[in-house]
Amino acid sequence: MSMHCVSIGLSFLLASAFATSAAAQSSGTVLCGIDVLARDDFAALRGQRIGLITNHTGRQRNGTSTLDTFLRSKAIRLVALFSPEHGFAGKFDEKVSDSRHESGLPIYSLYGDTRKPGKEQLADLDTLVFDIQDIGCRFYTYVSTMGLAMQAAAENGKRFVVLDRPNPIGGQLVEGPVADAGSESFVGWHTLPVRHGMTAGELAGMFAAEKKIACQLQVIGVEGWNARQAFDGCDLEWVNPSPNMRSLTQAFLYPAFGLWEFTNLSVGRGTDTPFEVIGAPWLDGQALARRLRAENLPGVAFVPVRFTPTASKWKGEVCAGINVAITDRAAFRTMPLAFALACALHAQHPAEWKLADAKRLLLHAGTLAAIQQGKPWREVLALHSEDLAAFMTRRDACLLYR
């Protein structure tokens, strides 16, 4: 770990974690942070009063939930639960209220009236622990919840521990525009590219260093995983991280399709294949498929389709559009697809497509302007090269896995 990520008092429980990772590597077994913590009999948290930020994705490789693992431990005292967007059970697509778990523990929602733990909620805690599966895309909000909770921990003198998990779409490829400074929001909490190639633990180190969050941060690392591995190389069970993230394929496509979902396009919410289809009642799917095939994008195929969403954008209306199939994941890249799609849509439907609304997730004024000006997608993609190179230097200082 570079001094860039430890210079403000960060500590990382990685020496012991990685010292024992050789056996996990040789057996092909991937242990998430919670598995390592439980195996080590909660040594990192012993005697602590804990607030656990988690949801249905917080679980050991044997399927036991992180909550149950904490409740069974005699080494700690679990005091409160905190839930992110979609709620503790991961079922909701709207604001979530505070509630109470069947164990009697309060569940404080961090996607309701507030998105940051309050002083009163933290008063009886020593440590906040974060264990949620991210998917590796800037605008997926679980890491925004993590960052805000880190700030709350720093403001209230609490430790912050991340139980790390693999980046399911891999930790090597980094793509897309880096969010403009000053454009940050809950769906873009830091100046990251769309596909950042980092785990939650690595991002926690970057947030602490670059946003000057002076909490005592500890990351319990993943054993047996390297940055070249996607989720299907981990021998871990897939759990839908959110209601419309139902497969690894959708996770790979999400950075490309999700960028445009604040425009007047359906990205497949309310269908059986969210983030595998995109369309609208005004769209000519056959013409769009032809345009995209002509671009010869590697590793991806396009099929014109019609679908009727049962929820979200264009609910109950027939949408024409395309289904996107990944045919060669090693060759596939998300941002060529994203910008070839955007440039084709703008050329084909300049009046119908409300491209300006994409700024909420794109967070890059130069990219939006280039598409609006009709620039070819390769020119749009080239706009990000310098910012990406600078980000790679920033990122390298905070990487825990290679």
WOJOZI-V356867 format. One record per helix or strand of 2 or more residues. SS is the DSSP state (h for helix, s for strand). FROM is the first residue (numbers start at 1). LEN is the number of residues. If there is no record, write none. Layout:
BEGIN
SS:FROM:LEN  SS:FROM:LEN
END
This chain:
BEGIN
h:3:3  h:15:5  h:21:7  h:33:7  h:43:3  s:49:6  h:66:7  s:77:7  s:99:2  s:106:4  h:119:4  s:127:5  h:142:14  s:159:5  h:200:11  s:216:5  h:231:3  h:248:11  s:277:4  h:285:9  s:300:9  s:318:9  h:334:15  h:355:8  h:365:8  h:377:6  h:385:12
END
